[in-house]
Amino acid sequence: MTKLDQIRAAESRLLLSTYDRNPLLFVGGEGVHIIDEQGDRYLDLLSGIGVNALGYNHPVIVEAIARQSKALIHTSNLYFHEGGAELALLLTERTGLDRCFFANTGTEAWEGAMKLARAHAGVLRSEGVNIGTKFLALEQSFHGRTFGSMATTYKDKYREPFAPVVPGVEFVRFNDVADLRAKFSNEVCAILVESIQGEGGVRPMTQEFLAEARALASSTGALLIADEIQCGMGRTGKWCAYQHYGIQPDVTTLAKPLAGGIPMGAVLCTEEVARSFHPGMHGTTFGGGPLACAVAIAVIGEIEKTGLLAHATEVGDYFQEQLRGLAKRHEAIVDVRGKGLMVAAELDSAELAKLAVAEMLKRRILINCTSETVLRFLPPYILERSHVDTTIAALDEIFTEYAAAQGAAATAGGHTRG
Ligand SMILES: *Cc1c(COP(=O)(O)O)cnc(C)c1O
């Protein structure tokens, strides 16, 4: 029995069966490559689902963890430590918001944002404003798997087994301004958006839709809350994806790449929204601890020092351009979209999408498929053009082989029928 087989067998006995893992055992990584137990290197275009922004084994991250872990790993939120205020300043400056709350994961940050919206509406009501408690979320949205987040996540499969979910959430058709207008009222305390939907298939919101959401929310005192957990922290070439639209939300959430692989989330909001939280209303044991703060500060510093926002834009544009070239040669690619290093190629078949992920894996390139037919690329920000070329060549080969096999099958089918 190989080591992988032993681990698989043990996990299948001991862990709750929540994951359908690929049969790979990773033990290390370097730059854009992750390394398995046999020493084979894989080009990682998924970076731990958009987490490892600086790739693997980055000296700046390794150094920050080493330094901070020798000094102080955890204090609880009963005391001050170095790092919290420094990171909050970096994040408020980069998001255009005023105050920050630190959490540990994406879904926990999102729960905090939802609580802020309810508490803020309560404050407004106490001041005589006519505003309700309802949330408007979007179709195909993904905001996490805890109860509040799950209630605002669109797909039935995430919610139905756990019903009844948190009430008061209505879904609006994505980019449908008329539907948004029809469903918005004084009952709504917040409109919840991802300006580029991640799990929903890397779908950018239209300028018109996001502008309308902003205008409607402002008209009643409701909040516009932007989930930047996947598209934020520089992946799209700007710190926040909403900055491509020139539209400021009242609240935003960050997580995945925030601390370069150390779990961390954050909620940021305006001063107006912040006044609805008082000591005791919200909290966490681990959130914003010294280790995560030190690493997040190091990650932001490195992104800026090495110009990775501009790099993500440049390499991301090249990636999309190359995918568009590929789409000209292969009808199976029906759309190419994204921003910076959040890129997708939508295919005309779920079967082909699944096959492409598996075939890429055989060629030691990690990608994934979301929304059945969408090949999603969330590489580390340090990706280079040469890695894009390798990826395009592999995809070209896979689509060519698939088309040939389909053609052969059709011909064979034709003969048998004839
Ligand atoms: C991943 C994700 C979440 C949930 O984050 P977790 O850390 O897995 O809880 C929420 N929103 C978006 C947009 C995400 O991509």
The ligand as an SDF file (V2000), in Angstrom:
LIG
                    3D

 15 15  0  0  0  0  0  0  0  0999 V2000
  -14.6680   31.0840   -0.7140 C   0  0  0  0  0  0  0  0  0  0  0  0
  -15.6850   32.1440   -0.6420 C   0  0  0  0  0  0  0  0  0  0  0  0
  -16.4210   32.3770    0.5360 C   0  0  0  0  0  0  0  0  0  0  0  0
  -16.2780   31.4980    1.7630 C   0  0  0  0  0  0  0  0  0  0  0  0
  -14.9890   31.5050    2.2760 O   0  0  0  0  0  0  0  0  0  0  0  0
  -14.5240   30.3510    3.3110 P   0  0  0  0  0  0  0  0  0  0  0  0
  -13.1870   30.8130    3.7980 O   0  0  0  0  0  0  0  0  0  0  0  0
  -14.4710   29.0800    2.5210 O   0  0  0  0  0  0  0  0  0  0  0  0
  -15.5390   30.3060    4.3780 O   0  0  0  0  0  0  0  0  0  0  0  0
  -17.3070   33.4320    0.5410 C   0  0  0  0  0  0  0  0  0  0  0  0
  -17.4820   34.2160   -0.5310 N   0  0  0  0  0  0  0  0  0  0  0  0
  -16.7840   34.0340   -1.6800 C   0  0  0  0  0  0  0  0  0  0  0  0
  -16.9960   34.9650   -2.8190 C   0  0  0  0  0  0  0  0  0  0  0  0
  -15.8730   32.9870   -1.7750 C   0  0  0  0  0  0  0  0  0  0  0  0
  -15.2070   32.7740   -2.9200 O   0  0  0  0  0  0  0  0  0  0  0  0
  1  2  1  0
  2  3  1  0
  2 14  2  0
  3  4  1  0
  3 10  2  0
  4  5  1  0
  5  6  1  0
  6  7  2  0
  6  8  1  0
  6  9  1  0
 10 11  1  0
 11 12  2  0
 12 13  1  0
 12 14  1  0
 14 15  1  0
M  END
$$$$
